Amino acid sequence: MYVRRMPLSYKKRQRKLTFDALMLSLSQAFARLPDHRRGNASYPLADVLRGALAMFSPEVALAPLLA
């Protein structure tokens, strides 16, 4: 049977793909988004988006509790 091997570059990227790296990448992307809300917003938009991600992604929200 023929087994297809992954390219080396894919393996390197896969090793760098961690939960912390994903959250850092998302946090940076969220921070770049313009905030069009009124000036009386209590929380930064990036914090609101991270909270929404945690709320709608149960495995992300529960990951610290399961570790």
Sine and cosine of phi, psi and omega as CSV:
sin_phi,cos_phi,sin_psi,cos_psi,sin_omega,cos_omega
0.00,0.00,0.66,-0.75,0.01,-1.00
-1.00,0.04,0.79,-0.61,0.05,-1.00
-0.93,-0.37,0.86,-0.52,0.00,-1.00
-0.99,0.15,0.79,-0.61,-0.01,-1.00
-1.00,-0.06,0.54,-0.84,0.05,-1.00
-0.97,0.26,0.58,-0.81,0.08,-1.00
-0.88,0.47,0.48,-0.88,-0.03,-1.00
-0.87,0.50,-0.62,0.78,-0.02,-1.00
-0.89,0.45,-0.58,0.82,0.03,-1.00
-0.92,0.40,-0.67,0.74,0.02,-1.00
-0.89,0.46,-0.64,0.77,0.03,-1.00
-0.90,0.44,-0.71,0.71,0.02,-1.00
-0.90,0.44,-0.61,0.79,-0.03,-1.00
-0.91,0.41,-0.60,0.80,0.03,-1.00
-0.91,0.41,-0.53,0.85,-0.01,-1.00
-0.99,0.15,-0.20,0.98,-0.05,-1.00
-0.99,0.11,0.99,-0.15,0.02,-1.00
-0.82,-0.57,0.21,-0.98,0.03,-1.00
-0.88,0.47,-0.67,0.74,0.00,-1.00
-0.89,0.46,-0.66,0.75,0.02,-1.00
-0.91,0.41,-0.63,0.77,0.04,-1.00
-0.89,0.46,-0.72,0.69,-0.01,-1.00
-0.91,0.41,-0.61,0.79,0.05,-1.00
-0.89,0.45,-0.71,0.70,0.02,-1.00
-0.88,0.48,-0.71,0.71,0.02,-1.00
-0.91,0.41,-0.65,0.76,0.01,-1.00
-0.89,0.46,-0.66,0.75,0.04,-1.00
-0.91,0.41,-0.65,0.76,0.03,-1.00
-0.92,0.40,-0.68,0.74,0.03,-1.00
-0.89,0.46,-0.61,0.79,-0.02,-1.00
-0.92,0.39,-0.44,0.90,0.00,-1.00
-0.99,0.15,-0.26,0.97,-0.03,-1.00
-0.95,0.32,0.68,-0.73,0.04,-1.00
-0.95,0.31,0.61,-0.79,-0.02,-1.00
-0.98,-0.20,0.95,-0.32,-0.05,-1.00
-0.99,-0.15,0.23,0.97,0.01,-1.00
-0.97,0.23,0.21,-0.98,0.05,-1.00
-0.89,0.45,0.30,-0.95,-0.06,-1.00
-0.92,0.38,-0.20,0.98,-0.04,-1.00
-1.00,-0.09,0.38,0.93,0.02,-1.00
-0.93,0.38,0.74,-0.67,-0.07,-1.00
-0.98,0.19,-0.49,0.87,-0.10,-1.00
-0.84,-0.55,0.58,-0.82,0.09,-1.00
-0.88,0.48,0.55,-0.83,-0.04,-1.00
-0.85,0.53,-0.62,0.78,0.00,-1.00
-0.87,0.49,-0.63,0.78,0.03,-1.00
-0.92,0.39,-0.64,0.77,0.02,-1.00
-0.89,0.45,-0.68,0.74,-0.01,-1.00
-0.93,0.38,-0.62,0.78,0.07,-1.00
-0.90,0.43,-0.62,0.79,0.05,-1.00
-0.90,0.44,-0.65,0.76,0.04,-1.00
-0.91,0.42,-0.64,0.77,0.04,-1.00
-0.87,0.48,-0.70,0.72,0.00,-1.00
-0.91,0.41,-0.60,0.80,-0.05,-1.00
-0.94,0.34,-0.60,0.80,-0.06,-1.00
-0.99,-0.14,0.06,1.00,0.07,-1.00
-0.80,-0.60,1.00,0.10,-0.10,-1.00
-0.82,0.57,-0.63,0.78,-0.02,-1.00
-0.92,0.39,-0.50,0.86,0.06,-1.00
-0.96,0.29,-0.67,0.74,-0.03,-1.00
-0.93,0.38,-0.58,0.82,-0.07,-1.00
-1.00,-0.03,-0.13,0.99,-0.07,-1.00
-0.82,0.57,-0.71,0.70,0.02,-1.00
-0.90,0.43,-0.51,0.86,-0.02,-1.00
-0.97,0.25,-0.47,0.88,-0.06,-1.00
-1.00,0.05,-0.26,0.97,-0.05,-1.00
-0.97,0.25,0.00,0.00,0.00,0.00
